[in-house]
Amino acid sequence: MKKLLALLAFVSLFFVACSDDDTIVDPGPQDPDPIAYSSGSADFSNYVALGNSLTAGYSDAALFVDGQTASFPNMLAGSFAEAGGGDFNIPFMADNLGGMTLGGTPIAGNRLILDFSSGSPAPVPVSGQGATEITNTLSGSFNNMGVPGAKSFHLVAPGYGNVAGVAAGLANPYYARFASNPGATVLGDAAAQGPSFFTLWLGNNDVLSFATSGGAGMDQAGNLDPSTYGGNDITDPNVFANVYNTVLQTLTANGAKGVVANIPDVTKIPFFTTVPHNPVPLDEGTAALLNGAYAAYNGGLQQLQGLGLISAEEVQRRTISFTAGAGNAVVILDEDLTDLTAFNPALVNMRQATAEDLLVFTSQTIIGTLANPQDPTSINGVAVPLADQWVLTPEEQASVAQATAAFNQTIQALAQTYDLAFVDANAYLETIADTGVPLADGSVVTASYGTGGGFSLDGVHPSPRGYALLANQFIAAIEAKYGAELPEVDPLAYTGLYIN
């Protein structure tokens, strides 16, 4: 793949009259011919992008104008413009704050920025009230059909863009802003534009919301009725496969070509790798006090083991112990432990976290706070176990991994069935997380929170620089599949972190 070249300087030939004889001055070596970009067997004249927040350009926990401009589809459209690509219309938010209102009532918060006032940088929402009012619907059609929050089956759900259903959670506020009519579907609106080329990055939310909720939802494998799903549930693989096939069948019906991407391992993103399982420092007296407080719980476990009701391994896993110094693990609830409350209500399903547990990024807002402001001993994560929503246990991670593998198998198989380009986003984001991606200036983009340059402050969505790297993965797949010749996106032209 050829790199994006800087603009070539045009060198003119000058004739210099030094005497009565006109002499031609040798201009020296000539610049090479500029690259002739080409669409190959693809047609970029009407490019439409379908997907969720990753397609929309969501970052820093919000959708805002600069983020939409730095979406990977908009970057691709800029590259496609060099090879016959047409206009690329985006349903822009009203400002760079990101907040939204419904009838004047705020329904979504502003984007995150780093607050340095405390001396320790922390992500906080930018101040002000966003001017995006959901009832102010947009007219026209839009090439970027990315809908933050959308799961696979939402793309074929009539009424998903009905403003009247937003308040009850029956419709999506982002899609409600630009749906063609209250009963429209995302797929129908996309197909109505007659795209000549499309990108489809879909399915992340079918597993992500379960993970980011700490596994508070359900794995709906075996349930083929998505209308019965909760917001944090994992989509049944057959439902996903049927919807994905319908989407591709519709988009390719008139001969459009395209590129699809699979689903990354969500447990690799900063949202799950930033907060350690053992962040609790204790002095000797406090450690002794806590060990005394948990002595009855530990003793009760030993008694039930003696009765043959739980194994020695489970007793060891559940025994709670603190030591003086740093590195004490938090106490968590774990629904997969044996329920012992029928024998003793005090023997709740709790244990200390291990390195195998993934504490969600937002758990840092609760660890160390008081569950009861009137009781200074009710410290969350220490004297009071963290609820299920704050940690993704190994069993919950297994559900995530199983669903992700099933979805990705479907995506890759259907890419082959419909003869489409394929981006292995899963493998690429694993590279960013494990080794990082070096750039031309010697810097390396990683998945480290706040400093790695690959992810935004919400710990889930890429930064503009991260989106640029992903755009180049799409370009590489398009070139390989369709014989196109396209300019790459320069990641260094995009920020790794918004400063304000």
VOTI-240411 format. One record per residue (C-alpha): x, y, z; residue number from 1. Coordinates in nm, 4 decimals, padded with zeros to 6 digits, always signed. Example, Ala and Ser with C-alpha at 12.3 -4.5 7.8 and 13.67 -1.06 7.14 Angstrom:
REM residues 2
<<+01.2300; -00.4500; +00.7800>; 1>,
<<+01.3670; -00.1060; +00.7140>; 2>,
REM end
This chain:
REM residues 500
<<+00.0000; +00.0000; +00.0000>; 1>,
<<+00.1390; +00.3374; -00.0916>; 2>,
<<+00.1629; +00.6022; +00.1787>; 3>,
<<-00.0194; +00.9287; +00.1590>; 4>,
<<+00.2219; +01.1647; -00.0120>; 5>,
<<+00.2715; +01.5277; +00.0683>; 6>,
<<+00.1738; +01.7651; -00.2089>; 7>,
<<+00.4341; +01.7625; -00.4834>; 8>,
<<+00.5965; +02.1000; -00.5538>; 9>,
<<+00.5646; +02.2047; -00.9155>; 10>,
<<+00.9016; +02.3010; -01.0606>; 11>,
<<+00.8805; +02.5401; -01.3519>; 12>,
<<+01.1330; +02.5696; -01.6316>; 13>,
<<+01.2804; +02.9171; -01.6584>; 14>,
<<+01.4607; +03.0590; -01.9526>; 15>,
<<+01.7285; +03.3010; -01.8446>; 16>,
<<+01.8616; +03.5571; -02.0901>; 17>,
<<+02.2262; +03.5943; -01.9945>; 18>,
<<+02.3347; +03.7385; -02.3249>; 19>,
<<+02.2090; +03.7793; -02.6688>; 20>,
<<+02.1921; +03.3980; -02.6788>; 21>,
<<+01.8966; +03.2505; -02.4833>; 22>,
<<+02.0301; +02.9734; -02.2655>; 23>,
<<+01.8160; +02.7050; -02.1041>; 24>,
<<+01.8954; +02.6489; -01.7384>; 25>,
<<+01.9011; +02.2829; -01.6417>; 26>,
<<+01.6215; +02.2332; -01.3852>; 27>,
<<+01.7876; +01.9266; -01.2392>; 28>,
<<+01.6118; +01.6013; -01.1448>; 29>,
<<+01.2349; +01.6097; -01.1953>; 30>,
<<+00.9796; +01.5087; -00.9285>; 31>,
<<+00.8181; +01.1699; -00.9814>; 32>,
<<+00.4712; +01.1468; -01.1287>; 33>,
<<+00.1946; +01.1733; -00.8676>; 34>,
<<+00.0127; +00.8551; -00.7762>; 35>,
<<-00.2877; +00.7789; -00.9927>; 36>,
<<-00.5453; +00.6718; -00.7376>; 37>,
<<-00.8068; +00.4233; -00.8491>; 38>,
<<-01.1224; +00.2565; -00.7181>; 39>,
<<-01.0278; -00.0711; -00.8849>; 40>,
<<-01.3401; -00.2813; -00.9283>; 41>,
<<-01.5231; -00.0838; -00.6569>; 42>,
<<-01.7412; +00.2238; -00.7055>; 43>,
<<-01.7098; +00.4876; -00.4340>; 44>,
<<-01.9476; +00.7392; -00.5892>; 45>,
<<-02.2158; +00.6812; -00.3241>; 46>,
<<-02.0598; +00.5479; -00.0058>; 47>,
<<-02.2846; +00.4662; +00.2929>; 48>,
<<-02.1565; +00.3554; +00.6346>; 49>,
<<-02.3675; +00.1406; +00.8678>; 50>,
<<-02.2942; +00.0511; +01.2252>; 51>,
<<-02.3117; +00.1831; +01.5771>; 52>,
<<-02.1131; +00.4330; +01.7840>; 53>,
<<-01.7831; +00.3188; +01.6313>; 54>,
<<-01.9136; +00.4182; +01.2901>; 55>,
<<-02.0719; +00.7431; +01.4098>; 56>,
<<-01.7424; +00.8717; +01.5549>; 57>,
<<-01.8468; +00.8516; +01.9189>; 58>,
<<-01.5659; +00.9222; +02.1660>; 59>,
<<-01.5116; +01.0600; +02.5147>; 60>,
<<-01.8571; +00.9264; +02.6153>; 61>,
<<-02.0473; +01.1431; +02.3658>; 62>,
<<-02.1206; +01.2233; +02.0051>; 63>,
<<-02.0111; +01.5720; +01.9042>; 64>,
<<-01.9159; +01.7594; +01.5877>; 65>,
<<-01.5377; +01.7180; +01.6055>; 66>,
<<-01.5755; +01.3487; +01.6861>; 67>,
<<-01.8129; +01.2983; +01.3932>; 68>,
<<-01.5685; +01.4746; +01.1647>; 69>,
<<-01.2969; +01.2388; +01.2903>; 70>,
<<-01.5074; +00.9253; +01.2362>; 71>,
<<-01.3372; +00.6536; +01.0367>; 72>,
<<-01.6085; +00.6620; +00.7635>; 73>,
<<-01.5478; +01.0341; +00.7110>; 74>,
<<-01.1754; +00.9617; +00.6829>; 75>,
<<-01.2518; +00.6879; +00.4298>; 76>,
<<-01.4731; +00.9261; +00.2352>; 77>,
<<-01.1809; +01.1670; +00.2115>; 78>,
<<-00.9650; +00.8883; +00.0734>; 79>,
<<-01.2408; +00.7716; -00.1637>; 80>,
<<-01.2700; +01.1268; -00.2986>; 81>,
<<-00.9329; +01.0726; -00.4662>; 82>,
<<-01.0782; +00.7772; -00.6558>; 83>,
<<-01.4220; +00.8874; -00.7682>; 84>,
<<-01.5899; +00.9196; -00.4300>; 85>,
<<-01.8818; +01.1583; -00.3906>; 86>,
<<-02.0174; +01.3733; -00.1083>; 87>,
<<-02.0416; +01.2263; +00.2398>; 88>,
<<-02.3232; +01.3724; +00.4487>; 89>,
<<-02.3170; +01.3413; +00.8286>; 90>,
<<-02.6072; +01.4011; +01.0708>; 91>,
<<-02.4023; +01.6447; +01.2767>; 92>,
<<-02.4833; +01.7224; +01.6364>; 93>,
<<-02.5499; +02.0871; +01.7171>; 94>,
<<-02.2182; +02.1541; +01.8898>; 95>,
<<-01.9036; +02.0090; +02.0457>; 96>,
<<-02.0562; +01.9521; +02.3894>; 97>,
<<-02.2320; +01.6289; +02.3033>; 98>,
<<-02.5266; +01.6612; +02.5402>; 99>,
<<-02.8833; +01.6131; +02.4154>; 100>,
<<-03.2288; +01.7202; +02.5266>; 101>,
<<-03.5757; +01.5827; +02.4590>; 102>,
<<-03.8352; +01.8537; +02.4831>; 103>,
<<-03.5829; +02.0582; +02.6764>; 104>,
<<-03.5062; +01.7821; +02.9299>; 105>,
<<-03.1446; +01.6558; +02.9236>; 106>,
<<-03.1227; +01.2900; +02.8214>; 107>,
<<-02.7498; +01.2529; +02.7504>; 108>,
<<-02.4426; +01.4019; +02.9128>; 109>,
<<-02.1626; +01.6051; +02.7638>; 110>,
<<-01.8325; +01.4687; +02.6398>; 111>,
<<-01.5500; +01.4041; +02.8853>; 112>,
<<-01.2441; +01.6231; +02.9339>; 113>,
<<-00.9511; +01.5926; +03.1715>; 114>,
<<-00.9871; +01.7946; +03.4907>; 115>,
<<-00.6529; +01.8983; +03.6392>; 116>,
<<-00.7935; +02.1041; +03.9277>; 117>,
<<-00.7396; +01.8328; +04.1880>; 118>,
<<-00.3743; +01.7844; +04.0919>; 119>,
<<-00.4561; +01.4345; +03.9672>; 120>,
<<-00.6101; +01.4402; +03.6170>; 121>,
<<-00.9590; +01.2890; +03.6106>; 122>,
<<-01.2212; +01.2673; +03.3336>; 123>,
<<-01.5201; +01.4946; +03.3930>; 124>,
<<-01.8025; +01.6137; +03.1642>; 125>,
<<-01.7379; +01.9457; +02.9951>; 126>,
<<-01.9576; +02.2193; +03.1405>; 127>,
<<-02.2594; +02.3644; +02.9640>; 128>,
<<-02.5801; +02.2347; +02.8128>; 129>,
<<-02.5625; +02.0752; +02.4713>; 130>,
<<-02.7816; +02.2412; +02.2090>; 131>,
<<-02.8860; +01.9187; +02.0338>; 132>,
<<-03.2636; +01.8869; +02.0763>; 133>,
<<-03.3936; +01.5489; +01.9597>; 134>,
<<-03.7273; +01.6818; +01.8403>; 135>,
<<-03.5454; +01.9082; +01.5937>; 136>,
<<-03.5236; +01.6367; +01.3304>; 137>,
<<-03.2940; +01.6672; +01.0318>; 138>,
<<-03.4066; +01.6465; +00.6711>; 139>,
<<-03.2385; +01.4708; +00.3853>; 140>,
<<-03.0402; +01.1494; +00.3625>; 141>,
<<-02.7098; +01.0822; +00.5340>; 142>,
<<-02.4132; +00.8721; +00.4315>; 143>,
<<-02.2988; +00.8070; +00.7865>; 144>,
<<-02.5720; +00.5829; +00.9262>; 145>,
<<-02.3817; +00.4935; +01.2418>; 146>,
<<-02.6238; +00.4891; +01.5382>; 147>,
<<-02.4683; +00.4933; +01.8870>; 148>,
<<-02.6205; +00.2242; +02.1059>; 149>,
<<-02.7607; +00.0184; +01.8204>; 150>,
<<-02.7419; -00.3585; +01.8400>; 151>,
<<-02.7618; -00.5745; +01.5294>; 152>,
<<-03.1379; -00.6317; +01.5405>; 153>,
<<-03.2058; -00.2608; +01.5890>; 154>,
<<-03.1084; -00.1960; +01.2266>; 155>,
<<-03.4188; -00.3813; +01.1077>; 156>,
<<-03.6569; -00.2644; +01.3807>; 157>,
<<-03.9367; -00.0317; +01.2568>; 158>,
<<-03.9842; +00.2684; +01.4830>; 159>,
<<-03.6283; +00.2658; +01.6150>; 160>,
<<-03.6115; +00.6290; +01.5037>; 161>,
<<-03.9520; +00.7376; +01.6321>; 162>,
<<-03.9117; +01.0495; +01.8485>; 163>,
<<-04.2289; +00.9563; +02.0366>; 164>,
<<-04.0658; +00.6350; +02.1591>; 165>,
<<-03.7412; +00.7856; +02.2882>; 166>,
<<-03.8646; +00.8747; +02.6384>; 167>,
<<-03.9869; +00.5185; +02.6982>; 168>,
<<-03.6640; +00.3650; +02.5674>; 169>,
<<-03.8414; +00.2233; +02.2629>; 170>,
<<-03.6429; +00.4303; +02.0140>; 171>,
<<-03.2912; +00.5612; +01.9752>; 172>,
<<-03.2437; +00.9391; +02.0183>; 173>,
<<-02.9532; +00.9539; +01.7731>; 174>,
<<-03.1451; +00.7806; +01.4957>; 175>,
<<-03.4620; +00.9763; +01.5810>; 176>,
<<-03.2781; +01.2909; +01.4690>; 177>,
<<-03.2360; +01.1721; +01.1098>; 178>,
<<-03.4779; +00.8838; +01.0428>; 179>,
<<-03.6748; +00.9404; +00.7214>; 180>,
<<-04.0033; +00.8824; +00.9060>; 181>,
<<-04.1194; +00.7530; +01.2484>; 182>,
<<-04.1662; +00.3972; +01.1202>; 183>,
<<-03.8410; +00.3758; +00.9255>; 184>,
<<-03.5588; +00.1289; +00.9787>; 185>,
<<-03.1882; +00.2063; +00.9699>; 186>,
<<-03.1358; -00.0552; +00.7009>; 187>,
<<-03.4268; +00.0739; +00.4942>; 188>,
<<-03.2988; +00.4308; +00.5046>; 189>,
<<-02.9534; +00.3135; +00.4038>; 190>,
<<-03.0804; +00.0982; +00.1176>; 191>,
<<-03.3048; +00.3790; -00.0101>; 192>,
<<-02.9914; +00.5764; -00.0963>; 193>,
<<-02.8809; +00.3099; -00.3422>; 194>,
<<-02.5236; +00.2880; -00.2127>; 195>,
<<-02.2562; +00.1890; -00.4598>; 196>,
<<-02.0223; +00.0997; -00.1727>; 197>,
<<-02.0711; +00.0412; +00.1989>; 198>,
<<-01.8907; -00.0307; +00.5232>; 199>,
<<-02.0535; -00.2416; +00.7929>; 200>,
<<-01.9111; -00.2631; +01.1440>; 201>,
<<-02.1902; -00.4147; +01.3499>; 202>,
<<-02.2307; -00.6370; +01.6547>; 203>,
<<-02.0080; -00.4700; +01.9116>; 204>,
<<-02.3044; -00.3622; +02.1220>; 205>,
<<-02.4563; -00.7108; +02.1098>; 206>,
<<-02.1930; -00.8126; +02.3636>; 207>,
<<-02.0397; -00.4843; +02.4850>; 208>,
<<-02.3303; -00.3654; +02.6995>; 209>,
<<-02.3273; -00.6940; +02.8900>; 210>,
<<-01.9574; -00.6524; +02.9572>; 211>,
<<-01.9600; -00.2840; +03.0550>; 212>,
<<-02.2496; -00.3505; +03.2928>; 213>,
<<-02.0287; -00.5970; +03.4771>; 214>,
<<-02.2331; -00.8862; +03.3437>; 215>,
<<-02.5530; -00.7480; +03.4960>; 216>,
<<-02.7507; -00.8630; +03.1930>; 217>,
<<-02.8252; -01.2121; +03.0638>; 218>,
<<-02.6803; -01.4303; +02.7921>; 219>,
<<-02.9813; -01.4783; +02.5656>; 220>,
<<-02.8373; -01.7724; +02.3721>; 221>,
<<-03.1373; -01.9838; +02.2730>; 222>,
<<-03.3850; -01.6943; +02.2863>; 223>,
<<-03.4780; -01.5968; +01.9312>; 224>,
<<-03.7053; -01.3074; +02.0290>; 225>,
<<-03.4961; -00.9909; +02.0724>; 226>,
<<-03.8065; -00.7960; +02.1761>; 227>,
<<-03.7762; -00.9746; +02.5116>; 228>,
<<-03.4109; -00.8834; +02.5659>; 229>,
<<-03.2927; -00.6437; +02.8325>; 230>,
<<-03.0635; -00.3563; +02.7405>; 231>,
<<-02.7538; -00.5321; +02.8777>; 232>,
<<-02.8211; -00.8797; +02.7396>; 233>,
<<-02.6028; -01.0734; +02.4969>; 234>,
<<-02.7744; -01.1345; +02.1636>; 235>,
<<-02.8446; -01.4915; +02.0593>; 236>,
<<-02.5939; -01.5937; +01.7864>; 237>,
<<-02.8712; -01.7122; +01.5530>; 238>,
<<-03.0544; -01.3812; +01.5827>; 239>,
<<-02.7301; -01.2021; +01.5048>; 240>,
<<-02.6576; -01.4254; +01.2045>; 241>,
<<-03.0052; -01.3808; +01.0577>; 242>,
<<-02.9954; -01.0023; +01.0930>; 243>,
<<-02.6418; -00.9763; +00.9566>; 244>,
<<-02.7364; -01.1837; +00.6536>; 245>,
<<-03.0445; -00.9663; +00.5954>; 246>,
<<-02.8336; -00.6509; +00.6098>; 247>,
<<-02.5790; -00.7808; +00.3593>; 248>,
<<-02.8442; -00.9259; +00.1308>; 249>,
<<-03.0185; -00.5879; +00.1203>; 250>,
<<-02.7051; -00.3789; +00.0703>; 251>,
<<-02.5664; -00.5964; -00.2101>; 252>,
<<-02.8978; -00.6479; -00.3915>; 253>,
<<-02.8119; -00.3921; -00.6596>; 254>,
<<-02.4495; -00.4918; -00.6975>; 255>,
<<-02.2905; -00.2716; -00.4314>; 256>,
<<-01.9529; -00.3781; -00.3000>; 257>,
<<-01.8346; -00.3207; +00.0523>; 258>,
<<-01.6188; -00.4074; +00.3493>; 259>,
<<-01.7147; -00.5573; +00.6845>; 260>,
<<-01.5256; -00.5728; +01.0122>; 261>,
<<-01.5465; -00.8203; +01.2968>; 262>,
<<-01.5843; -00.7553; +01.6700>; 263>,
<<-01.2859; -00.6873; +01.8956>; 264>,
<<-01.2304; -00.8601; +02.2275>; 265>,
<<-01.3906; -00.6002; +02.4533>; 266>,
<<-01.1940; -00.7173; +02.7565>; 267>,
<<-00.8808; -00.5701; +02.5946>; 268>,
<<-01.0059; -00.2112; +02.6013>; 269>,
<<-00.9017; +00.0359; +02.8761>; 270>,
<<-01.2479; +00.0188; +03.0315>; 271>,
<<-01.1484; -00.3215; +03.1694>; 272>,
<<-00.7722; -00.2895; +03.2086>; 273>,
<<-00.7276; +00.0358; +03.4006>; 274>,
<<-00.8607; -00.0289; +03.7526>; 275>,
<<-00.6545; -00.2954; +03.9374>; 276>,
<<-00.8200; -00.5702; +04.1383>; 277>,
<<-00.6082; -00.4827; +04.4433>; 278>,
<<-00.6073; -00.1050; +04.4928>; 279>,
<<-00.6648; -00.0968; +04.8696>; 280>,
<<-00.3871; +00.0298; +05.1035>; 281>,
<<-00.4267; -00.0483; +05.4747>; 282>,
<<-00.2362; +00.0216; +05.7929>; 283>,
<<-00.1751; -00.2587; +06.0404>; 284>,
<<-00.4576; -00.1601; +06.2724>; 285>,
<<-00.7201; -00.1371; +05.9994>; 286>,
<<-00.6130; -00.4684; +05.8476>; 287>,
<<-00.6462; -00.6362; +06.1871>; 288>,
<<-00.9875; -00.4764; +06.2409>; 289>,
<<-01.1125; -00.6019; +05.9063>; 290>,
<<-00.9795; -00.9522; +05.9598>; 291>,
<<-01.1662; -00.9606; +06.2895>; 292>,
<<-01.4841; -00.8458; +06.1214>; 293>,
<<-01.4611; -01.1201; +05.8564>; 294>,
<<-01.3639; -01.3955; +06.1019>; 295>,
<<-01.7227; -01.5132; +06.1448>; 296>,
<<-01.7727; -01.5312; +05.7682>; 297>,
<<-01.4519; -01.7304; +05.7182>; 298>,
<<-01.5445; -01.9585; +06.0078>; 299>,
<<-01.8890; -02.0231; +05.8630>; 300>,
<<-01.7301; -02.1351; +05.5369>; 301>,
<<-01.5108; -02.3808; +05.7268>; 302>,
<<-01.8137; -02.5231; +05.9062>; 303>,
<<-02.0049; -02.5839; +05.5832>; 304>,
<<-01.7006; -02.7453; +05.4284>; 305>,
<<-01.6900; -02.9822; +05.7256>; 306>,
<<-02.0500; -03.0747; +05.6493>; 307>,
<<-01.9587; -03.1475; +05.2888>; 308>,
<<-02.1675; -02.8621; +05.1494>; 309>,
<<-01.8823; -02.6787; +04.9745>; 310>,
<<-01.5390; -02.7829; +04.8604>; 311>,
<<-01.2052; -02.6851; +05.0087>; 312>,
<<-01.1290; -02.5038; +04.6825>; 313>,
<<-01.4374; -02.2851; +04.7183>; 314>,
<<-01.3569; -02.2130; +05.0810>; 315>,
<<-01.0108; -02.0988; +04.9766>; 316>,
<<-01.1565; -01.8847; +04.6999>; 317>,
<<-01.4068; -01.7188; +04.9327>; 318>,
<<-01.1894; -01.6679; +05.2406>; 319>,
<<-01.1289; -01.2969; +05.2985>; 320>,
<<-00.7984; -01.1739; +05.4392>; 321>,
<<-00.6259; -00.8350; +05.4545>; 322>,
<<-00.2662; -00.7408; +05.5262>; 323>,
<<-00.0940; -00.4167; +05.6177>; 324>,
<<+00.0375; -00.2217; +05.3194>; 325>,
<<-00.0729; -00.1672; +04.9606>; 326>,
<<-00.2141; -00.4229; +04.7215>; 327>,
<<-00.5185; -00.5518; +04.9105>; 328>,
<<-00.7868; -00.6914; +04.6795>; 329>,
<<-01.1368; -00.5504; +04.6896>; 330>,
<<-01.4280; -00.7590; +04.8162>; 331>,
<<-01.6900; -00.8375; +04.5513>; 332>,
<<-02.0196; -01.0195; +04.5141>; 333>,
<<-02.0074; -01.3190; +04.2805>; 334>,
<<-02.3340; -01.4790; +04.1700>; 335>,
<<-02.1504; -01.7897; +04.0485>; 336>,
<<-02.0489; -01.8905; +04.4007>; 337>,
<<-02.2568; -02.1488; +04.5858>; 338>,
<<-02.5554; -01.9851; +04.7536>; 339>,
<<-02.5124; -02.0520; +05.1246>; 340>,
<<-02.7652; -01.8040; +05.2605>; 341>,
<<-03.0204; -02.0793; +05.3260>; 342>,
<<-02.7825; -02.2128; +05.5912>; 343>,
<<-02.6715; -01.8758; +05.7202>; 344>,
<<-02.7994; -01.5407; +05.5825>; 345>,
<<-02.4622; -01.3838; +05.6645>; 346>,
<<-02.2792; -01.6155; +05.4225>; 347>,
<<-02.3510; -01.4077; +05.1124>; 348>,
<<-02.1847; -01.4799; +04.7791>; 349>,
<<-01.8740; -01.2712; +04.8336>; 350>,
<<-01.5020; -01.3118; +04.7889>; 351>,
<<-01.1958; -01.1007; +04.7198>; 352>,
<<-01.1135; -01.0174; +04.3606>; 353>,
<<-00.8197; -01.1789; +04.1834>; 354>,
<<-00.6137; -01.0841; +03.8813>; 355>,
<<-00.8609; -01.2857; +03.6732>; 356>,
<<-01.1407; -01.0414; +03.7543>; 357>,
<<-01.1856; -00.7264; +03.5481>; 358>,
<<-01.3018; -00.4205; +03.7391>; 359>,
<<-01.4902; -00.1817; +03.5129>; 360>,
<<-01.3458; +00.1658; +03.4684>; 361>,
<<-01.6308; +00.3339; +03.6548>; 362>,
<<-01.5692; +00.1221; +03.9656>; 363>,
<<-01.3062; +00.3751; +04.0696>; 364>,
<<-01.5903; +00.6122; +04.1514>; 365>,
<<-01.7306; +00.3728; +04.4147>; 366>,
<<-01.4269; +00.1940; +04.5634>; 367>,
<<-01.3362; +00.3512; +04.8965>; 368>,
<<-01.6576; +00.5528; +04.9277>; 369>,
<<-01.9122; +00.4990; +05.2052>; 370>,
<<-02.2165; +00.2817; +05.1420>; 371>,
<<-02.3772; +00.4574; +05.4401>; 372>,
<<-02.2627; +00.8171; +05.4954>; 373>,
<<-02.3564; +00.7814; +05.8623>; 374>,
<<-02.1297; +00.4783; +05.9091>; 375>,
<<-01.7562; +00.5483; +05.8552>; 376>,
<<-01.6840; +00.1751; +05.8510>; 377>,
<<-01.9127; +00.1005; +05.5541>; 378>,
<<-01.6380; +00.1331; +05.2946>; 379>,
<<-01.7335; +00.0025; +04.9512>; 380>,
<<-01.5005; -00.2685; +04.8296>; 381>,
<<-01.3634; -00.3279; +05.1779>; 382>,
<<-01.6309; -00.3687; +05.4435>; 383>,
<<-01.9109; -00.3688; +05.1860>; 384>,
<<-01.8660; -00.5937; +04.8801>; 385>,
<<-01.8854; -00.4371; +04.5355>; 386>,
<<-02.2055; -00.5207; +04.3498>; 387>,
<<-02.2109; -00.7264; +04.0307>; 388>,
<<-02.2141; -00.4173; +03.8082>; 389>,
<<-01.8599; -00.3183; +03.9078>; 390>,
<<-01.6726; -00.6311; +03.8055>; 391>,
<<-01.6653; -00.8774; +03.5162>; 392>,
<<-01.5870; -01.2184; +03.6627>; 393>,
<<-01.4130; -01.5015; +03.4739>; 394>,
<<-01.7467; -01.6765; +03.4202>; 395>,
<<-01.8954; -01.3594; +03.2729>; 396>,
<<-01.5864; -01.3098; +03.0593>; 397>,
<<-01.6382; -01.6606; +02.9226>; 398>,
<<-01.9906; -01.5650; +02.8102>; 399>,
<<-01.8491; -01.2580; +02.6361>; 400>,
<<-01.5764; -01.4603; +02.4648>; 401>,
<<-01.8176; -01.7291; +02.3485>; 402>,
<<-02.0599; -01.4797; +02.1963>; 403>,
<<-01.7812; -01.2777; +02.0349>; 404>,
<<-01.6381; -01.5903; +01.8729>; 405>,
<<-01.9815; -01.6889; +01.7381>; 406>,
<<-02.0510; -01.3409; +01.5981>; 407>,
<<-01.7080; -01.3199; +01.4367>; 408>,
<<-01.7483; -01.6603; +01.2758>; 409>,
<<-02.0720; -01.5375; +01.1194>; 410>,
<<-01.9168; -01.2101; +00.9994>; 411>,
<<-01.6215; -01.3777; +00.8317>; 412>,
<<-01.8349; -01.6498; +00.6727>; 413>,
<<-02.0858; -01.4000; +00.5318>; 414>,
<<-01.8054; -01.1781; +00.4045>; 415>,
<<-01.6954; -01.4738; +00.1952>; 416>,
<<-02.0517; -01.5596; +00.0910>; 417>,
<<-02.1145; -01.2074; -00.0397>; 418>,
<<-01.7583; -01.1684; -00.1713>; 419>,
<<-01.6791; -00.8635; +00.0414>; 420>,
<<-01.3605; -00.7192; +00.1830>; 421>,
<<-01.2962; -00.8161; +00.5453>; 422>,
<<-01.1204; -00.6303; +00.8281>; 423>,
<<-00.9965; -00.8328; +01.1246>; 424>,
<<-01.0522; -00.5556; +01.3778>; 425>,
<<-01.0259; -00.8115; +01.6556>; 426>,
<<-00.6669; -00.8995; +01.5681>; 427>,
<<-00.5697; -00.5386; +01.5048>; 428>,
<<-00.6996; -00.4019; +01.8333>; 429>,
<<-00.5292; -00.6906; +02.0108>; 430>,
<<-00.2040; -00.5670; +01.8564>; 431>,
<<-00.2698; -00.2174; +01.9896>; 432>,
<<-00.3398; -00.3592; +02.3346>; 433>,
<<-00.0494; -00.6056; +02.3472>; 434>,
<<+00.2383; -00.4384; +02.1631>; 435>,
<<+00.1209; -00.1023; +02.0329>; 436>,
<<+00.1443; +00.0425; +01.6831>; 437>,
<<+00.4502; +00.2583; +01.5953>; 438>,
<<+00.4008; +00.5810; +01.4020>; 439>,
<<+00.6273; +00.7736; +01.1671>; 440>,
<<+00.7427; +01.0164; +01.4379>; 441>,
<<+00.8661; +00.7331; +01.6598>; 442>,
<<+00.5693; +00.7375; +01.8969>; 443>,
<<+00.3711; +00.4224; +01.9692>; 444>,
<<-00.0080; +00.4071; +01.9954>; 445>,
<<-00.1228; +00.1752; +02.2755>; 446>,
<<-00.4370; +00.0964; +02.4738>; 447>,
<<-00.3115; +00.2579; +02.7954>; 448>,
<<-00.5795; +00.4812; +02.9384>; 449>,
<<-00.5256; +00.8513; +02.8797>; 450>,
<<-00.1664; +00.8218; +02.7597>; 451>,
<<-00.1700; +00.5514; +02.4919>; 452>,
<<-00.3289; +00.7613; +02.2200>; 453>,
<<-00.5488; +00.4806; +02.0928>; 454>,
<<-00.8583; +00.5313; +02.3044>; 455>,
<<-01.0669; +00.8238; +02.4199>; 456>,
<<-01.1459; +00.9140; +02.7795>; 457>,
<<-01.4454; +00.6824; +02.8033>; 458>,
<<-01.2088; +00.3843; +02.7811>; 459>,
<<-01.4279; +00.2158; +02.5191>; 460>,
<<-01.4201; +00.4182; +02.1969>; 461>,
<<-01.1085; +00.5027; +01.9970>; 462>,
<<-00.9566; +00.8474; +01.9921>; 463>,
<<-00.9395; +01.0300; +01.6569>; 464>,
<<-00.5899; +00.8852; +01.6133>; 465>,
<<-00.7221; +00.5405; +01.6943>; 466>,
<<-00.9965; +00.5839; +01.4357>; 467>,
<<-00.7335; +00.6910; +01.1814>; 468>,
<<-00.5415; +00.3690; +01.2364>; 469>,
<<-00.8618; +00.1715; +01.1917>; 470>,
<<-00.9443; +00.3634; +00.8736>; 471>,
<<-00.6145; +00.2457; +00.7290>; 472>,
<<-00.7081; -00.1137; +00.8090>; 473>,
<<-01.0258; -00.0652; +00.6058>; 474>,
<<-00.8261; +00.0914; +00.3227>; 475>,
<<-00.5833; -00.2014; +00.3176>; 476>,
<<-00.8695; -00.4522; +00.3011>; 477>,
<<-01.0403; -00.2569; +00.0208>; 478>,
<<-00.7206; -00.2355; -00.1826>; 479>,
<<-00.6511; -00.6059; -00.1409>; 480>,
<<-01.0044; -00.7133; -00.2354>; 481>,
<<-01.0922; -00.4726; -00.5143>; 482>,
<<-00.7545; -00.3768; -00.6571>; 483>,
<<-00.8026; -00.0147; -00.5552>; 484>,
<<-00.5225; +00.2351; -00.5018>; 485>,
<<-00.6110; +00.4774; -00.2231>; 486>,
<<-00.4289; +00.7346; -00.0090>; 487>,
<<-00.3807; +00.6333; +00.3506>; 488>,
<<-00.4921; +00.8445; +00.6436>; 489>,
<<-00.2114; +01.0084; +00.8425>; 490>,
<<-00.2689; +00.9176; +01.2102>; 491>,
<<-00.0419; +01.2010; +01.3194>; 492>,
<<-00.2889; +01.4462; +01.1672>; 493>,
<<-00.5379; +01.3438; +01.4384>; 494>,
<<-00.5141; +01.3851; +01.8115>; 495>,
<<-00.4709; +01.0973; +02.0511>; 496>,
<<-00.6464; +01.2943; +02.3248>; 497>,
<<-00.8599; +01.6068; +02.3225>; 498>,
<<-00.7064; +01.8547; +02.5672>; 499>,
<<-01.0221; +02.0620; +02.6084>; 500>,
REM end
